Amino acid sequence: MSTELWYTERYEEHGAALSLKIREVLHREQSPYQVIEIFETEQFGTLMTLDGLVMVTDRDNFLYHEMMSHPALFTHPMPKRVLIIGGGDCGTLREVLRHREVEEATQVELDERVTRVAERFFPKLCEKNNDPRAHFHFTDGIAWVKEAEAGRYDVIIVDSTDPVGPAAGLFATDFYAACHHALADQGVLVAQSESPLLHANLIRQCQQRMTEAGFDAVNSVYFPQFCYPSGWWSGTLGRKGLAMDAFRADDAHAFSGTHYYHAGMQQAAQVAPAFLLP
Ligand code: SAM
């Protein structure tokens, strides 16, 4: 009898699950914050999970990392100083550093072990980690933003885990208000906001809280993400002193090297499904 190995993430509250066929368990460790596991899958390359939740696979991470970075960066007129909260797998950092306008990219990840494990098992995601513009800090992102100087950043990207545990506060109004304070004028905030199908109320809440926090033009981008609950994901954007249609279209048209994002996707991804229209 063949012993097939499958990794399954169950979404109990939704009566659903995702399973990936596994060849081998490559690594498992308990960090000070979470259980980090690495698997070699049959069809999705290497897989990282944190506390049993899928974070990244080799095959489909480009969708999330591109859509959590490029729409926000092309919304900003001249993004020089970028802050990434979370993002320990370094895929979002890699996409941010594709932009030549970026002079510094600061990543504040709570758990250093996530980045060290990613450097070992996801070398392509970490290929820009030695870029002199990259700065790493391993501490709580909520405190970091609250202590940041007024107007210190141009773009803030919240590439976090789900709104539980140490990440819960990253979905709160006072955190968004601290981001608004830490952003210079014409600043842009983007935060991962989960699944339109399974977490529509959370998306509405993120939009409402960003508006309460002082952001002018708030909406969300929607994109496919096979390995996340429902295969459909989102990022919510807040603009400080920028219009909803702010977009460096010529620069986006000239931008190359992406597999999902392109200039046409900037608008297309902002079209909300009817059930999420304001
Ligand atoms: N794309 C993934 C998702 O949507 O689920 C997230 C990937 S990234 C690995 C998430 C990171 O957020 C984790 O490494 C976790 O340690 C980090 N994180 C959670 N709470 C944090 C906090 N308060 N400050 C900084 N990093 C945090």
Residues whose N, C-alpha, C, O or C-beta is under 5 A from the ligand:
A	BS01	SAM	V54 M55 I85 G86 G87 G88 D89 V108 E109 L110 D111 V114 T139 D140 G141 I142 D159 S160 T161 D162 P166 A167 Q192
